[in-house]
């Protein structure tokens, strides 16, 4: 009886939920780009992902903003990586520069390949290997990416 009551009371682990951030926290966006997005009703990374979910939507958004599609693709990739809770806006740019362009790609990338790539990038850019996220943190990012990817597949598959 107690076990059932415990499950009813909410002690069961909750599924991992994607994070959404204010659009101005997304790295690499100029003030002008932020204003353009906000003028088009995009105030969060989640809204960006929703409004640019397909190639056609990305093309349409780029045309509306009067910018090259490459910029929209980069912003969507950053927003997709930022939805991973432990990555957020702090590390999404690092992952993108390391060659990871989506949550799904991160979920499938072997840790033994990604962490050294991040380390090389950190040393090349900052000359500071001590600023590189530890391998344990990268492993958590990957686990969270797998969890978000799996829940996304389950959600879209059940519609």
C-alpha positions as CSV (number, residue, x, y, z in Angstrom):
1,X,0.0,0.0,0.0
2,X,2.8,2.5,0.9
3,X,4.5,1.9,-2.4
4,X,1.4,2.7,-4.4
5,X,0.7,5.8,-2.3
6,X,4.3,6.9,-2.8
7,X,3.9,6.6,-6.6
8,X,0.6,8.5,-6.4
9,X,2.2,11.3,-4.4
10,X,4.6,12.1,-7.2
11,X,7.8,10.5,-5.9
12,X,8.2,8.7,-9.2
13,X,11.1,10.3,-11.3
14,X,9.7,12.8,-13.7
15,X,10.7,12.6,-17.4
16,X,13.4,15.0,-18.5
17,X,11.9,18.1,-20.0
18,X,13.6,20.3,-22.6
19,X,14.6,23.8,-21.4
20,X,13.6,27.0,-23.0
21,X,15.7,30.1,-22.7
22,X,15.1,33.8,-23.5
23,X,16.2,34.4,-27.1
24,X,18.7,37.0,-26.0
25,X,20.7,34.4,-24.1
26,X,21.3,32.4,-27.2
27,X,25.0,32.9,-28.1
28,X,26.0,34.6,-31.4
29,X,22.8,36.7,-31.8
30,X,23.4,40.4,-32.4
31,X,21.1,42.9,-30.8
32,X,19.6,43.5,-34.2
33,X,18.9,39.8,-34.7
34,X,17.3,39.5,-31.3
35,X,15.0,42.5,-32.1
36,X,14.1,40.9,-35.5
37,X,13.2,37.6,-33.9
38,X,11.2,39.4,-31.1
39,X,9.4,41.5,-33.6
40,X,8.3,38.2,-35.2
41,X,7.0,36.8,-31.9
42,X,10.0,34.7,-31.1
43,X,11.0,35.5,-27.5
44,X,12.3,32.1,-26.4
45,X,14.4,29.2,-27.8
46,X,11.3,27.0,-27.7
47,X,9.4,29.4,-29.8
48,X,12.3,29.5,-32.3
49,X,12.3,25.7,-32.5
50,X,8.5,25.6,-33.0
51,X,8.5,28.3,-35.7
52,X,11.5,26.8,-37.6
53,X,10.8,23.1,-37.2
54,X,10.9,22.2,-40.9
55,X,13.1,23.3,-43.8
56,X,10.1,25.2,-45.3
57,X,9.5,27.0,-42.0
58,X,13.2,27.9,-41.7
59,X,13.2,29.3,-45.3
60,X,10.0,31.3,-44.6
61,X,11.5,32.7,-41.4
62,X,14.7,33.7,-43.1
63,X,12.7,35.4,-45.8
64,X,10.6,37.2,-43.2
65,X,13.7,38.4,-41.3
66,X,15.5,39.2,-44.6
67,X,18.5,37.2,-43.7
68,X,20.4,34.2,-45.1
69,X,19.0,30.8,-44.2
70,X,22.4,29.9,-42.8
71,X,21.8,32.2,-39.9
72,X,18.4,30.6,-39.1
73,X,19.9,27.1,-39.4
74,X,22.7,28.1,-36.9
75,X,20.2,29.6,-34.4
76,X,18.0,26.5,-34.6
77,X,21.0,24.2,-34.0
78,X,22.0,26.3,-31.0
79,X,18.4,26.4,-29.6
80,X,18.1,22.6,-30.1
81,X,21.3,22.0,-28.2
82,X,20.3,24.6,-25.5
83,X,17.2,22.6,-24.7
84,X,19.4,20.0,-23.0
85,X,19.2,21.0,-19.3
86,X,22.9,20.7,-18.4
87,X,24.1,22.2,-21.8
88,X,21.8,25.3,-21.9
89,X,23.0,28.5,-23.5
90,X,26.4,28.1,-21.7
91,X,27.7,25.1,-23.7
92,X,25.5,25.0,-26.9
93,X,28.0,27.1,-28.8
94,X,30.9,24.9,-27.7
95,X,29.1,21.8,-28.9
96,X,28.2,23.4,-32.3
97,X,31.8,24.4,-32.8
98,X,32.8,20.8,-32.0
99,X,30.6,19.6,-34.9
100,X,27.4,18.7,-33.0
101,X,24.4,20.3,-34.6
102,X,21.5,18.7,-32.8
103,X,20.3,17.0,-29.7
104,X,19.8,13.8,-31.7
105,X,23.4,13.9,-33.0
106,X,24.7,14.4,-29.5
107,X,22.7,11.4,-28.4
108,X,24.4,9.2,-31.0
109,X,28.0,10.5,-30.7
110,X,30.5,8.3,-28.8
111,X,31.9,10.0,-25.7
112,X,35.4,8.8,-26.5
113,X,35.3,10.9,-29.7
114,X,33.4,14.0,-28.5
115,X,35.3,14.9,-25.3
116,X,38.8,15.0,-26.9
117,X,37.3,17.1,-29.7
118,X,35.9,19.5,-27.1
119,X,39.2,19.6,-25.4
120,X,41.1,20.3,-28.6
121,X,38.7,23.1,-29.4
122,X,38.9,24.6,-25.9
123,X,42.7,24.6,-26.0
124,X,42.8,26.0,-29.6
125,X,40.4,28.8,-28.8
126,X,41.1,29.7,-25.1
127,X,44.6,28.1,-24.5
128,X,43.0,26.8,-21.3
129,X,42.4,23.1,-21.0
130,X,41.2,23.6,-17.4
131,X,38.1,25.4,-18.8
132,X,37.1,22.3,-20.7
133,X,34.0,20.6,-19.2
134,X,35.0,17.3,-17.6
135,X,34.3,14.0,-19.3
136,X,31.6,13.3,-16.7
137,X,29.7,16.5,-17.6
138,X,29.8,15.6,-21.3
139,X,28.5,12.1,-20.5
140,X,25.6,13.7,-18.6
141,X,24.9,15.9,-21.7
142,X,24.8,12.8,-23.8
143,X,22.5,10.9,-21.5
144,X,20.1,13.9,-21.3
145,X,20.2,14.2,-25.1
146,X,19.3,10.5,-25.4
147,X,16.5,10.9,-22.9
148,X,15.1,14.0,-24.7
149,X,15.4,12.3,-28.1
150,X,13.6,9.2,-26.9
151,X,10.8,11.2,-25.3
152,X,10.5,13.2,-28.5
153,X,10.2,10.1,-30.6
154,X,7.6,8.7,-28.2
155,X,5.6,12.0,-28.3
156,X,5.6,12.4,-32.0
157,X,5.0,8.7,-32.6
158,X,1.9,8.7,-30.4
159,X,0.2,11.6,-32.3
